[in-house]
Amino acid sequence: MNKELIIRSGSSTDFALLKDGKLVELHKEEDDSNFAVGDIFIAKIRKSVPGLNAAFVNVGYEKDAFLHYHDLGPQVSSLLKFIKRVSTGKLKDYSLKDFHSETDIDKHGTITDVLKSNQSLLVQIVKEPISTKGPRISSELSIAGRYIVLVPFSKRVSISQKIESTEEKERLKRLVKSIKPKGFGIIVRTVAEGKKVAELDRDLQNLMDRWEAMCKKLYKAHHPSKVLGEMNRASSILRDVFNDSFTSIVVDEEDLYNQIKDYLQEIAPKKESIVKLHSSNVPVFEKYGIERQIKTSFGKTVSMSKGAYLVIEHTEAMHVVDVNSGNRSNKAKNQEDTALEVNLISATELARQLRLRDMGGIIVVDFIDMNNADNRRKLFNHLREEMKDDRAKHKILPPSKFGLIQITRQRVRPEMNIKTREENPNGTDSEIEAPIVIVDKIKVDLEKILKKDHKKITLSAHPFIAAFLTKGFPSARSKWFFDHKKWVKIIPRDAYTYLEYHFLDKDGEMIQL
């Protein structure tokens, strides 16, 4: 399996993760992104709301951030004491080795027992501002590294549940306890599996340096202000998704290229050679076919193999996905087999779409009805397997009696939403499907027609489309000939609208699809 990360720089930096050439994740880092997941702010409590058992906190966003009692963390009293002493200059040793911790708060307590208006508090962004809502925050701080996560004021050592070997879990727990600084808890990440103590210790020291640098900013700090920023998106994506299966990282900007090489030199020196600088005149996203995939993957309708397609609708509360079998020439023996085949194809594409668009919240999927309980179980297990690589926390419920599958998926940042329709060049105020998609649609229709064994095929299309299909070498028409050993006559028609086309048979009659 080829796993590639393609990075495009510009006014924003775009990251495309490809698996065997297919786009599975797309991320964008805006230069003015002030509220990224993981950022830590020194902020002031605006007001407590006992009815919600929560507080609203001024973090500098146009709407106050929401802090629920359960997001305070058990050690919030220790955190408040630490902030008070550091910000007044009474405490200058930030290592916590001599810091006397306070008693954990009651997990069934109320917000007014712990927080007061105008009080200073360190908070961390756990969900970026989405739609009309301000950021969601927590005062249970954590600083993520490559192999471990550092949790101030905690004593616990936790191991990722995704590490299955009991012996490996015990080994990692033993190693981490031997290097854990007093006053800090540690969560061991999945990628730490098989790593030596020296690598874990280097990661820990890096995190301790970041903690110390953050604490130094607290003395007389302006409220609200960011005291610890998440690493730049390039490093954070590499930290979270990079593993030994990556075959290539391509960057089109030299400074970023050097940053990534330096970062890989730290975390995986043997893989440094896979980083390449893209210097061709062809833009990097076009070279790797990403622009075309974006245009075909982000619309309301998503086409799949064998004529099947998904329709994706969005509301404020949830996302709804409808599975359609489309116009299929299928060799399956009966309707049940056809439904299973389409549903399995759709489940694979659905798992990709959830990651690609970063859809979160409640997702309801209307699969094609299947009467056979074994087939429903096959679909459920297949969807779970396809979503195994998804880093966002998610839960999938088995199909209901109506054939619906409900999914909840963690939503921590706004959904990736890309406009794929373009202005109509015919001069009307309407919008049309992206022209880049039309060639793919013509090719799919042609393949359906060729199965019917027509002796002579003519394609009538707008002059722009006709020219695109016939000019250059190898032209699109030449490729069709090499693939299907059938020559298609293409006639430009001035009367056609931009995206209009029709296939004609030897008698000049329109071929019905």
FENFENTA-V471724 format. One record per residue. N is the residue number from 1. PHI is phi in degrees with one decimal (none if undefined). OMEGA is omega in whole degrees, 0 to 359 (* if undefined). D_LAST is the distance of its C-alpha to the last C-alpha in Angstrom with 1 decimal. Layout:
BEGIN
n:N phi:PHI omega:OMEGA d_last:D_LAST
n:N phi:PHI omega:OMEGA d_last:D_LAST
END
This chain:
BEGIN
n:1 phi:none omega:176 d_last:36.0
n:2 phi:-91.3 omega:178 d_last:36.2
n:3 phi:-120.6 omega:184 d_last:37.1
n:4 phi:-124.9 omega:174 d_last:37.5
n:5 phi:-115.3 omega:180 d_last:38.7
n:6 phi:-110.0 omega:186 d_last:37.8
n:7 phi:-119.6 omega:179 d_last:40.1
n:8 phi:-114.9 omega:180 d_last:39.6
n:9 phi:-99.1 omega:180 d_last:42.6
n:10 phi:163.4 omega:177 d_last:43.0
n:11 phi:-63.6 omega:170 d_last:43.9
n:12 phi:-132.5 omega:179 d_last:42.6
n:13 phi:-106.8 omega:181 d_last:42.0
n:14 phi:-107.9 omega:181 d_last:38.6
n:15 phi:-120.5 omega:179 d_last:38.3
n:16 phi:-115.8 omega:178 d_last:35.2
n:17 phi:-101.3 omega:182 d_last:35.4
n:18 phi:-109.9 omega:173 d_last:33.0
n:19 phi:-119.3 omega:185 d_last:32.7
n:20 phi:52.3 omega:177 d_last:31.4
n:21 phi:81.2 omega:182 d_last:30.0
n:22 phi:-100.0 omega:182 d_last:28.1
n:23 phi:-69.6 omega:180 d_last:29.4
n:24 phi:-116.9 omega:176 d_last:31.1
n:25 phi:-143.9 omega:177 d_last:33.7
n:26 phi:-136.3 omega:180 d_last:34.3
n:27 phi:-125.6 omega:179 d_last:37.7
n:28 phi:-130.7 omega:176 d_last:39.3
n:29 phi:-110.3 omega:178 d_last:43.1
n:30 phi:-81.7 omega:179 d_last:44.2
n:31 phi:-65.6 omega:184 d_last:47.7
n:32 phi:-102.2 omega:180 d_last:48.8
n:33 phi:-76.5 omega:185 d_last:47.8
n:34 phi:-94.1 omega:184 d_last:51.1
n:35 phi:-131.1 omega:180 d_last:50.1
n:36 phi:-92.0 omega:177 d_last:48.4
n:37 phi:-57.2 omega:180 d_last:48.5
n:38 phi:104.0 omega:178 d_last:51.8
n:39 phi:-64.4 omega:178 d_last:53.8
n:40 phi:-115.3 omega:182 d_last:57.3
n:41 phi:-119.5 omega:164 d_last:59.1
n:42 phi:-93.0 omega:189 d_last:62.6
n:43 phi:-138.5 omega:178 d_last:62.2
n:44 phi:-116.3 omega:176 d_last:64.2
n:45 phi:-70.7 omega:178 d_last:63.7
n:46 phi:-79.1 omega:177 d_last:63.0
n:47 phi:-162.6 omega:174 d_last:63.5
n:48 phi:-96.3 omega:179 d_last:63.3
n:49 phi:-122.6 omega:184 d_last:61.6
n:50 phi:-56.7 omega:181 d_last:63.1
n:51 phi:-61.1 omega:178 d_last:60.7
n:52 phi:-96.6 omega:188 d_last:57.8
n:53 phi:51.3 omega:184 d_last:60.1
n:54 phi:-149.2 omega:177 d_last:58.8
n:55 phi:-129.7 omega:172 d_last:59.9
n:56 phi:-102.1 omega:189 d_last:58.4
n:57 phi:-124.1 omega:178 d_last:59.1
n:58 phi:-84.1 omega:178 d_last:59.2
n:59 phi:-108.9 omega:179 d_last:57.5
n:60 phi:97.1 omega:176 d_last:57.1
n:61 phi:-87.7 omega:183 d_last:53.6
n:62 phi:-60.8 omega:175 d_last:53.2
n:63 phi:-116.2 omega:180 d_last:52.9
n:64 phi:-62.7 omega:176 d_last:55.3
n:65 phi:-79.0 omega:184 d_last:54.0
n:66 phi:-104.1 omega:180 d_last:54.1
n:67 phi:-125.9 omega:180 d_last:56.4
n:68 phi:-82.5 omega:180 d_last:56.5
n:69 phi:-55.5 omega:182 d_last:59.6
n:70 phi:-69.7 omega:178 d_last:57.7
n:71 phi:-95.7 omega:179 d_last:56.7
n:72 phi:-69.5 omega:186 d_last:60.3
n:73 phi:88.0 omega:183 d_last:60.8
n:74 phi:-60.5 omega:187 d_last:63.9
n:75 phi:-96.2 omega:185 d_last:66.0
n:76 phi:-62.8 omega:178 d_last:65.6
n:77 phi:-64.4 omega:177 d_last:69.3
n:78 phi:-64.5 omega:179 d_last:70.0
n:79 phi:-63.1 omega:180 d_last:67.5
n:80 phi:-61.9 omega:178 d_last:69.2
n:81 phi:-63.2 omega:180 d_last:72.6
n:82 phi:-63.1 omega:181 d_last:71.4
n:83 phi:-60.9 omega:182 d_last:69.9
n:84 phi:-61.7 omega:183 d_last:73.1
n:85 phi:-72.6 omega:181 d_last:75.3
n:86 phi:-72.4 omega:184 d_last:73.2
n:87 phi:-69.4 omega:176 d_last:72.6
n:88 phi:-94.5 omega:177 d_last:76.3
n:89 phi:85.7 omega:182 d_last:77.3
n:90 phi:-79.1 omega:180 d_last:79.1
n:91 phi:-122.7 omega:182 d_last:76.9
n:92 phi:-121.0 omega:174 d_last:76.2
n:93 phi:-100.7 omega:187 d_last:75.3
n:94 phi:-93.9 omega:186 d_last:71.6
n:95 phi:-76.9 omega:180 d_last:71.4
n:96 phi:70.0 omega:184 d_last:72.1
n:97 phi:-68.4 omega:178 d_last:74.5
n:98 phi:-109.4 omega:182 d_last:77.4
n:99 phi:-84.0 omega:181 d_last:75.4
n:100 phi:-89.0 omega:183 d_last:76.4
n:101 phi:-75.0 omega:176 d_last:73.2
n:102 phi:-86.8 omega:178 d_last:73.3
n:103 phi:-67.9 omega:177 d_last:72.4
n:104 phi:-62.5 omega:180 d_last:68.8
n:105 phi:-75.1 omega:178 d_last:67.7
n:106 phi:-70.3 omega:184 d_last:67.2
n:107 phi:-68.2 omega:178 d_last:63.6
n:108 phi:-105.9 omega:183 d_last:64.0
n:109 phi:-77.7 omega:179 d_last:65.9
n:110 phi:-119.7 omega:186 d_last:65.1
n:111 phi:-61.5 omega:183 d_last:64.2
n:112 phi:-71.8 omega:176 d_last:67.4
n:113 phi:-73.0 omega:189 d_last:69.5
n:114 phi:-112.5 omega:187 d_last:68.1
n:115 phi:-115.0 omega:175 d_last:67.1
n:116 phi:-126.0 omega:178 d_last:68.9
n:117 phi:-58.6 omega:177 d_last:67.8
n:118 phi:72.0 omega:180 d_last:68.3
n:119 phi:-81.3 omega:177 d_last:68.5
n:120 phi:-80.9 omega:180 d_last:67.2
n:121 phi:-151.6 omega:172 d_last:64.5
n:122 phi:-86.1 omega:180 d_last:62.4
n:123 phi:-131.2 omega:182 d_last:58.7
n:124 phi:-121.7 omega:179 d_last:55.6
n:125 phi:-71.9 omega:176 d_last:52.0
n:126 phi:-109.7 omega:176 d_last:49.9
n:127 phi:-146.1 omega:181 d_last:47.0
n:128 phi:-68.5 omega:177 d_last:46.2
n:129 phi:-57.3 omega:181 d_last:46.1
n:130 phi:-129.5 omega:178 d_last:42.7
n:131 phi:55.8 omega:184 d_last:41.7
n:132 phi:-93.0 omega:186 d_last:44.8
n:133 phi:-99.4 omega:174 d_last:46.8
n:134 phi:-75.4 omega:181 d_last:49.4
n:135 phi:-67.2 omega:172 d_last:49.7
n:136 phi:-96.8 omega:187 d_last:50.5
n:137 phi:-130.4 omega:176 d_last:53.6
n:138 phi:-140.2 omega:174 d_last:55.9
n:139 phi:-103.7 omega:172 d_last:59.5
n:140 phi:-90.7 omega:190 d_last:59.1
n:141 phi:-74.4 omega:173 d_last:58.8
n:142 phi:-150.3 omega:179 d_last:57.3
n:143 phi:-119.0 omega:187 d_last:57.0
n:144 phi:-87.8 omega:173 d_last:54.2
n:145 phi:-114.7 omega:181 d_last:54.9
n:146 phi:-69.4 omega:186 d_last:53.1
n:147 phi:-109.7 omega:184 d_last:54.5
n:148 phi:-135.6 omega:174 d_last:56.4
n:149 phi:-121.1 omega:182 d_last:56.4
n:150 phi:-94.6 omega:181 d_last:59.9
n:151 phi:-121.1 omega:181 d_last:60.8
n:152 phi:-62.7 omega:175 d_last:64.1
n:153 phi:71.4 omega:178 d_last:66.7
n:154 phi:-98.5 omega:176 d_last:65.0
n:155 phi:-119.5 omega:189 d_last:66.6
n:156 phi:-79.6 omega:169 d_last:63.6
n:157 phi:-118.2 omega:181 d_last:62.0
n:158 phi:-118.3 omega:180 d_last:58.4
n:159 phi:-116.0 omega:180 d_last:56.1
n:160 phi:-52.4 omega:179 d_last:52.3
n:161 phi:-67.0 omega:182 d_last:50.9
n:162 phi:-76.0 omega:173 d_last:48.2
n:163 phi:-81.7 omega:190 d_last:51.1
n:164 phi:-87.4 omega:185 d_last:51.2
n:165 phi:-71.0 omega:179 d_last:54.4
n:166 phi:-64.4 omega:180 d_last:57.5
n:167 phi:-62.9 omega:180 d_last:59.8
n:168 phi:-67.2 omega:178 d_last:57.8
n:169 phi:-61.5 omega:180 d_last:58.0
n:170 phi:-64.9 omega:180 d_last:61.8
n:171 phi:-61.9 omega:181 d_last:62.2
n:172 phi:-65.0 omega:179 d_last:60.5
n:173 phi:-62.7 omega:180 d_last:62.4
n:174 phi:-63.9 omega:180 d_last:65.6
n:175 phi:-62.8 omega:184 d_last:64.9
n:176 phi:-67.0 omega:178 d_last:63.9
n:177 phi:-62.0 omega:182 d_last:66.9
n:178 phi:-74.3 omega:182 d_last:69.1
n:179 phi:-114.2 omega:185 d_last:67.9
n:180 phi:-65.7 omega:177 d_last:67.0
n:181 phi:-73.8 omega:180 d_last:69.2
n:182 phi:-63.9 omega:178 d_last:71.2
n:183 phi:91.7 omega:181 d_last:69.6
n:184 phi:-126.9 omega:170 d_last:66.0
n:185 phi:-100.9 omega:181 d_last:63.3
n:186 phi:-137.7 omega:172 d_last:60.7
n:187 phi:-109.2 omega:181 d_last:57.1
n:188 phi:-92.4 omega:183 d_last:56.0
n:189 phi:-82.5 omega:183 d_last:52.4
n:190 phi:-57.7 omega:184 d_last:50.1
n:191 phi:-69.6 omega:178 d_last:50.3
n:192 phi:-77.9 omega:182 d_last:54.1
n:193 phi:-56.2 omega:178 d_last:53.6
n:194 phi:82.1 omega:183 d_last:55.8
n:195 phi:-82.8 omega:181 d_last:57.4
n:196 phi:-87.2 omega:183 d_last:61.1
n:197 phi:-62.3 omega:181 d_last:63.6
n:198 phi:-62.7 omega:180 d_last:64.1
n:199 phi:-69.3 omega:178 d_last:60.4
n:200 phi:-66.5 omega:181 d_last:60.5
n:201 phi:-66.2 omega:179 d_last:63.9
n:202 phi:-63.6 omega:178 d_last:62.6
n:203 phi:-64.7 omega:180 d_last:59.7
n:204 phi:-61.8 omega:181 d_last:62.2
n:205 phi:-63.8 omega:177 d_last:64.6
n:206 phi:-62.5 omega:179 d_last:61.8
n:207 phi:-68.1 omega:178 d_last:61.0
n:208 phi:-64.2 omega:177 d_last:64.7
n:209 phi:-63.2 omega:179 d_last:65.0
n:210 phi:-66.9 omega:177 d_last:62.1
n:211 phi:-62.0 omega:180 d_last:63.9
n:212 phi:-62.6 omega:180 d_last:67.2
n:213 phi:-62.4 omega:178 d_last:65.6
n:214 phi:-66.1 omega:183 d_last:64.1
n:215 phi:-62.7 omega:179 d_last:67.4
n:216 phi:-62.3 omega:181 d_last:69.3
n:217 phi:-79.5 omega:187 d_last:67.3
n:218 phi:-74.8 omega:183 d_last:68.3
n:219 phi:-64.7 omega:180 d_last:71.9
n:220 phi:55.5 omega:181 d_last:72.1
n:221 phi:-69.9 omega:175 d_last:68.3
n:222 phi:-70.5 omega:179 d_last:66.7
n:223 phi:-110.9 omega:350 d_last:64.8
n:224 phi:-86.3 omega:174 d_last:61.9
n:225 phi:-153.9 omega:180 d_last:61.0
n:226 phi:-79.3 omega:181 d_last:58.8
n:227 phi:-107.4 omega:175 d_last:61.1
n:228 phi:-146.9 omega:180 d_last:58.7
n:229 phi:-91.9 omega:171 d_last:55.3
n:230 phi:-59.6 omega:177 d_last:52.5
n:231 phi:-57.8 omega:177 d_last:52.2
n:232 phi:-58.7 omega:189 d_last:49.8
n:233 phi:-58.8 omega:180 d_last:46.1
n:234 phi:-59.8 omega:181 d_last:46.0
n:235 phi:-68.4 omega:182 d_last:48.9
n:236 phi:-68.2 omega:177 d_last:47.9
n:237 phi:-68.4 omega:177 d_last:44.3
n:238 phi:-62.2 omega:180 d_last:46.0
n:239 phi:-60.4 omega:187 d_last:48.5
n:240 phi:-88.3 omega:186 d_last:46.0
n:241 phi:-111.1 omega:186 d_last:43.1
n:242 phi:-69.2 omega:171 d_last:44.8
n:243 phi:-151.3 omega:186 d_last:45.6
n:244 phi:-66.8 omega:181 d_last:46.2
n:245 phi:-81.2 omega:179 d_last:42.6
n:246 phi:-65.8 omega:180 d_last:41.9
n:247 phi:-108.2 omega:184 d_last:41.4
n:248 phi:-161.7 omega:170 d_last:41.3
n:249 phi:-129.0 omega:184 d_last:42.1
n:250 phi:-115.2 omega:183 d_last:41.3
n:251 phi:-125.8 omega:182 d_last:43.0
n:252 phi:-105.9 omega:181 d_last:42.9
n:253 phi:-137.0 omega:193 d_last:46.3
n:254 phi:-65.3 omega:181 d_last:49.7
n:255 phi:-61.6 omega:179 d_last:51.6
n:256 phi:-65.6 omega:177 d_last:48.9
n:257 phi:-56.6 omega:180 d_last:48.7
n:258 phi:-66.9 omega:177 d_last:52.4
n:259 phi:-58.8 omega:183 d_last:52.3
n:260 phi:-68.1 omega:177 d_last:49.7
n:261 phi:-60.8 omega:179 d_last:51.7
n:262 phi:-63.0 omega:182 d_last:54.9
n:263 phi:-66.7 omega:178 d_last:53.2
n:264 phi:-66.6 omega:177 d_last:51.8
n:265 phi:-59.2 omega:179 d_last:55.3
n:266 phi:-76.4 omega:190 d_last:56.7
n:267 phi:-93.7 omega:182 d_last:54.2
n:268 phi:-155.5 omega:185 d_last:52.9
n:269 phi:-54.7 omega:182 d_last:54.9
n:270 phi:-69.5 omega:184 d_last:53.2
n:271 phi:-97.9 omega:184 d_last:49.8
n:272 phi:-58.6 omega:184 d_last:51.0
n:273 phi:-69.9 omega:181 d_last:49.7
n:274 phi:-79.5 omega:179 d_last:46.0
n:275 phi:-79.5 omega:182 d_last:46.3
n:276 phi:-126.9 omega:177 d_last:45.1
n:277 phi:-95.7 omega:181 d_last:45.5
n:278 phi:-84.3 omega:183 d_last:42.4
n:279 phi:-124.0 omega:181 d_last:43.8
n:280 phi:-72.0 omega:176 d_last:41.0
n:281 phi:-71.6 omega:177 d_last:40.0
n:282 phi:-77.1 omega:179 d_last:36.4
n:283 phi:-53.2 omega:189 d_last:36.4
n:284 phi:-60.6 omega:181 d_last:36.5
n:285 phi:-70.2 omega:177 d_last:33.4
n:286 phi:-76.6 omega:180 d_last:31.3
n:287 phi:-56.9 omega:183 d_last:32.9
n:288 phi:-98.8 omega:175 d_last:31.8
n:289 phi:70.6 omega:185 d_last:28.3
n:290 phi:-78.5 omega:180 d_last:29.3
n:291 phi:-57.9 omega:179 d_last:28.4
n:292 phi:-62.1 omega:181 d_last:24.7
n:293 phi:-65.1 omega:178 d_last:24.8
n:294 phi:-63.4 omega:181 d_last:26.6
n:295 phi:-62.8 omega:184 d_last:24.0
n:296 phi:-89.5 omega:188 d_last:21.2
n:297 phi:-105.9 omega:188 d_last:23.4
n:298 phi:-107.7 omega:179 d_last:25.2
n:299 phi:-79.3 omega:178 d_last:22.8
n:300 phi:-66.7 omega:179 d_last:22.2
n:301 phi:-108.5 omega:180 d_last:18.9
n:302 phi:-118.9 omega:181 d_last:19.1
n:303 phi:-81.0 omega:178 d_last:16.2
n:304 phi:-129.9 omega:181 d_last:17.1
n:305 phi:-69.8 omega:175 d_last:16.2
n:306 phi:60.7 omega:173 d_last:13.6
n:307 phi:85.2 omega:179 d_last:11.5
n:308 phi:-72.9 omega:179 d_last:14.5
n:309 phi:-154.4 omega:176 d_last:16.2
n:310 phi:-108.3 omega:170 d_last:19.5
n:311 phi:-116.0 omega:185 d_last:20.6
n:312 phi:-112.8 omega:179 d_last:24.2
n:313 phi:-117.2 omega:181 d_last:26.6
n:314 phi:-123.1 omega:170 d_last:30.3
n:315 phi:-127.4 omega:179 d_last:33.3
n:316 phi:-62.6 omega:187 d_last:37.0
n:317 phi:-92.4 omega:186 d_last:37.6
n:318 phi:-158.6 omega:173 d_last:34.6
n:319 phi:-114.9 omega:180 d_last:31.1
n:320 phi:-122.1 omega:181 d_last:28.3
n:321 phi:-122.3 omega:178 d_last:25.3
n:322 phi:-110.1 omega:180 d_last:22.4
n:323 phi:-99.9 omega:180 d_last:20.4
n:324 phi:-124.2 omega:181 d_last:16.7
n:325 phi:-78.7 omega:177 d_last:14.9
n:326 phi:71.6 omega:183 d_last:11.4
n:327 phi:-95.2 omega:191 d_last:8.2
n:328 phi:-108.1 omega:167 d_last:10.2
n:329 phi:-105.6 omega:193 d_last:10.7
n:330 phi:-117.5 omega:182 d_last:14.4
n:331 phi:-97.7 omega:181 d_last:17.5
n:332 phi:-63.1 omega:187 d_last:19.8
n:333 phi:-73.0 omega:185 d_last:21.9
n:334 phi:-147.1 omega:184 d_last:21.8
n:335 phi:-63.3 omega:181 d_last:20.7
n:336 phi:-62.7 omega:179 d_last:23.7
n:337 phi:-65.3 omega:178 d_last:22.9
n:338 phi:-61.9 omega:180 d_last:19.4
n:339 phi:-60.6 omega:180 d_last:21.1
n:340 phi:-63.5 omega:182 d_last:23.7
n:341 phi:-61.1 omega:180 d_last:21.5
n:342 phi:-63.4 omega:181 d_last:19.5
n:343 phi:-64.2 omega:180 d_last:22.9
n:344 phi:-68.1 omega:176 d_last:24.6
n:345 phi:-61.1 omega:183 d_last:22.1
n:346 phi:-67.0 omega:179 d_last:22.3
n:347 phi:-63.0 omega:178 d_last:26.1
n:348 phi:-62.6 omega:180 d_last:26.4
n:349 phi:-68.6 omega:179 d_last:24.4
n:350 phi:-61.0 omega:180 d_last:26.4
n:351 phi:-59.4 omega:178 d_last:29.7
n:352 phi:-67.5 omega:182 d_last:28.7
n:353 phi:-64.4 omega:180 d_last:27.7
n:354 phi:-61.7 omega:179 d_last:31.1
n:355 phi:-71.5 omega:185 d_last:33.1
n:356 phi:-65.0 omega:181 d_last:31.1
n:357 phi:-87.6 omega:185 d_last:31.4
n:358 phi:54.3 omega:179 d_last:34.7
n:359 phi:-74.2 omega:181 d_last:33.7
n:360 phi:-135.1 omega:182 d_last:36.8
n:361 phi:86.6 omega:182 d_last:38.2
n:362 phi:-98.8 omega:177 d_last:36.3
n:363 phi:-121.7 omega:178 d_last:32.7
n:364 phi:-111.7 omega:184 d_last:31.0
n:365 phi:-116.3 omega:179 d_last:27.8
n:366 phi:-96.0 omega:177 d_last:25.8
n:367 phi:-76.9 omega:178 d_last:24.4
n:368 phi:-69.8 omega:184 d_last:22.4
n:369 phi:-58.3 omega:175 d_last:25.2
n:370 phi:-131.5 omega:182 d_last:26.8
n:371 phi:-82.8 omega:186 d_last:29.5
n:372 phi:-80.5 omega:182 d_last:31.1
n:373 phi:-63.8 omega:179 d_last:33.9
n:374 phi:-64.1 omega:179 d_last:33.8
n:375 phi:-66.9 omega:178 d_last:30.1
n:376 phi:-63.6 omega:178 d_last:31.1
n:377 phi:-67.5 omega:178 d_last:34.0
n:378 phi:-58.7 omega:180 d_last:31.9
n:379 phi:-62.2 omega:181 d_last:29.6
n:380 phi:-60.1 omega:181 d_last:32.8
n:381 phi:-66.1 omega:180 d_last:34.5
n:382 phi:-64.9 omega:180 d_last:31.6
n:383 phi:-64.6 omega:178 d_last:31.3
n:384 phi:-61.8 omega:180 d_last:35.1
n:385 phi:-66.0 omega:181 d_last:35.0
n:386 phi:-66.2 omega:182 d_last:32.4
n:387 phi:-92.9 omega:181 d_last:34.5
n:388 phi:-62.9 omega:182 d_last:37.7
n:389 phi:-80.0 omega:183 d_last:37.6
n:390 phi:-73.7 omega:183 d_last:37.4
n:391 phi:-76.7 omega:178 d_last:40.8
n:392 phi:-72.7 omega:178 d_last:40.6
n:393 phi:-63.7 omega:181 d_last:42.2
n:394 phi:-150.3 omega:177 d_last:39.7
n:395 phi:-137.3 omega:182 d_last:39.6
n:396 phi:-118.6 omega:177 d_last:36.8
n:397 phi:-94.3 omega:178 d_last:37.3
n:398 phi:-61.7 omega:181 d_last:35.8
n:399 phi:-58.1 omega:176 d_last:32.9
n:400 phi:-80.3 omega:180 d_last:34.1
n:401 phi:-65.4 omega:177 d_last:33.6
n:402 phi:-91.5 omega:180 d_last:30.7
n:403 phi:83.3 omega:180 d_last:28.9
n:404 phi:-88.4 omega:171 d_last:30.0
n:405 phi:-115.7 omega:180 d_last:31.6
n:406 phi:-104.3 omega:181 d_last:34.1
n:407 phi:-128.6 omega:167 d_last:35.1
n:408 phi:-111.4 omega:181 d_last:38.0
n:409 phi:-135.0 omega:183 d_last:38.2
n:410 phi:-55.4 omega:178 d_last:41.1
n:411 phi:-118.1 omega:181 d_last:40.8
n:412 phi:-116.4 omega:177 d_last:43.4
n:413 phi:-145.9 omega:182 d_last:41.9
n:414 phi:-58.8 omega:180 d_last:39.3
n:415 phi:-62.3 omega:175 d_last:35.6
n:416 phi:-71.5 omega:185 d_last:34.1
n:417 phi:-124.9 omega:183 d_last:32.0
n:418 phi:-118.5 omega:180 d_last:30.3
n:419 phi:-75.9 omega:183 d_last:28.7
n:420 phi:-107.9 omega:178 d_last:25.4
n:421 phi:-85.4 omega:185 d_last:24.4
n:422 phi:-126.2 omega:180 d_last:26.0
n:423 phi:-63.0 omega:181 d_last:27.6
n:424 phi:-71.8 omega:182 d_last:25.4
n:425 phi:-72.0 omega:179 d_last:26.7
n:426 phi:-76.4 omega:173 d_last:26.1
n:427 phi:99.4 omega:177 d_last:29.3
n:428 phi:-81.8 omega:180 d_last:28.4
n:429 phi:-83.2 omega:184 d_last:29.7
n:430 phi:-80.2 omega:176 d_last:26.3
n:431 phi:-116.9 omega:180 d_last:24.9
n:432 phi:-124.9 omega:174 d_last:21.6
n:433 phi:-61.9 omega:182 d_last:19.9
n:434 phi:-56.8 omega:182 d_last:21.8
n:435 phi:-56.6 omega:181 d_last:20.7
n:436 phi:-61.1 omega:183 d_last:21.4
n:437 phi:-80.0 omega:188 d_last:18.3
n:438 phi:-61.3 omega:181 d_last:15.9
n:439 phi:-63.9 omega:177 d_last:16.4
n:440 phi:-63.8 omega:181 d_last:15.5
n:441 phi:-66.3 omega:178 d_last:12.2
n:442 phi:-61.2 omega:181 d_last:11.5
n:443 phi:-63.5 omega:179 d_last:12.8
n:444 phi:-63.1 omega:180 d_last:10.7
n:445 phi:-63.7 omega:179 d_last:7.3
n:446 phi:-61.5 omega:180 d_last:9.4
n:447 phi:-62.9 omega:177 d_last:10.6
n:448 phi:-64.7 omega:182 d_last:7.5
n:449 phi:-66.1 omega:182 d_last:7.2
n:450 phi:-62.6 omega:179 d_last:11.0
n:451 phi:-68.4 omega:181 d_last:11.1
n:452 phi:-89.0 omega:173 d_last:10.1
n:453 phi:62.2 omega:173 d_last:13.2
n:454 phi:-73.4 omega:183 d_last:12.5
n:455 phi:-75.7 omega:182 d_last:16.1
n:456 phi:-135.5 omega:182 d_last:15.7
n:457 phi:-126.3 omega:176 d_last:13.2
n:458 phi:-121.7 omega:177 d_last:14.2
n:459 phi:-113.0 omega:174 d_last:13.4
n:460 phi:-103.0 omega:184 d_last:15.0
n:461 phi:-151.4 omega:175 d_last:16.3
n:462 phi:-55.9 omega:183 d_last:19.4
n:463 phi:-53.3 omega:179 d_last:22.5
n:464 phi:-62.5 omega:182 d_last:23.3
n:465 phi:-68.4 omega:179 d_last:19.9
n:466 phi:-60.4 omega:180 d_last:20.1
n:467 phi:-65.4 omega:180 d_last:23.7
n:468 phi:-61.5 omega:184 d_last:23.0
n:469 phi:-76.8 omega:188 d_last:20.5
n:470 phi:-109.9 omega:185 d_last:23.0
n:471 phi:-86.0 omega:176 d_last:26.5
n:472 phi:81.6 omega:177 d_last:28.8
n:473 phi:-138.1 omega:354 d_last:29.1
n:474 phi:-79.0 omega:178 d_last:27.2
n:475 phi:-75.8 omega:178 d_last:24.4
n:476 phi:-60.3 omega:180 d_last:20.9
n:477 phi:-65.2 omega:178 d_last:19.8
n:478 phi:-61.8 omega:180 d_last:22.8
n:479 phi:-63.6 omega:177 d_last:21.9
n:480 phi:-59.7 omega:181 d_last:18.4
n:481 phi:-63.6 omega:179 d_last:20.5
n:482 phi:-63.3 omega:183 d_last:23.0
n:483 phi:-76.9 omega:191 d_last:20.5
n:484 phi:-117.4 omega:180 d_last:18.3
n:485 phi:55.3 omega:180 d_last:20.7
n:486 phi:-138.6 omega:180 d_last:18.2
n:487 phi:-88.7 omega:180 d_last:19.0
n:488 phi:-109.2 omega:176 d_last:16.5
n:489 phi:-78.3 omega:182 d_last:18.1
n:490 phi:-117.9 omega:182 d_last:18.0
n:491 phi:-116.0 omega:175 d_last:19.2
n:492 phi:-74.7 omega:181 d_last:20.7
n:493 phi:-123.5 omega:183 d_last:20.3
n:494 phi:-63.8 omega:185 d_last:23.2
n:495 phi:-77.3 omega:184 d_last:21.8
n:496 phi:-76.7 omega:171 d_last:18.9
n:497 phi:-72.0 omega:192 d_last:19.6
n:498 phi:-52.1 omega:186 d_last:20.1
n:499 phi:-106.4 omega:180 d_last:16.8
n:500 phi:-88.3 omega:175 d_last:14.6
n:501 phi:-155.0 omega:179 d_last:12.4
n:502 phi:-144.5 omega:173 d_last:10.0
n:503 phi:-96.3 omega:181 d_last:9.2
n:504 phi:-120.6 omega:179 d_last:11.0
n:505 phi:-89.7 omega:185 d_last:12.1
n:506 phi:-64.2 omega:179 d_last:15.8
n:507 phi:-92.3 omega:181 d_last:16.5
n:508 phi:80.0 omega:178 d_last:15.2
n:509 phi:-85.6 omega:180 d_last:12.5
n:510 phi:-66.7 omega:179 d_last:9.4
n:511 phi:-84.7 omega:180 d_last:6.4
n:512 phi:-83.6 omega:181 d_last:3.8
n:513 phi:-89.0 omega:* d_last:0.0
END
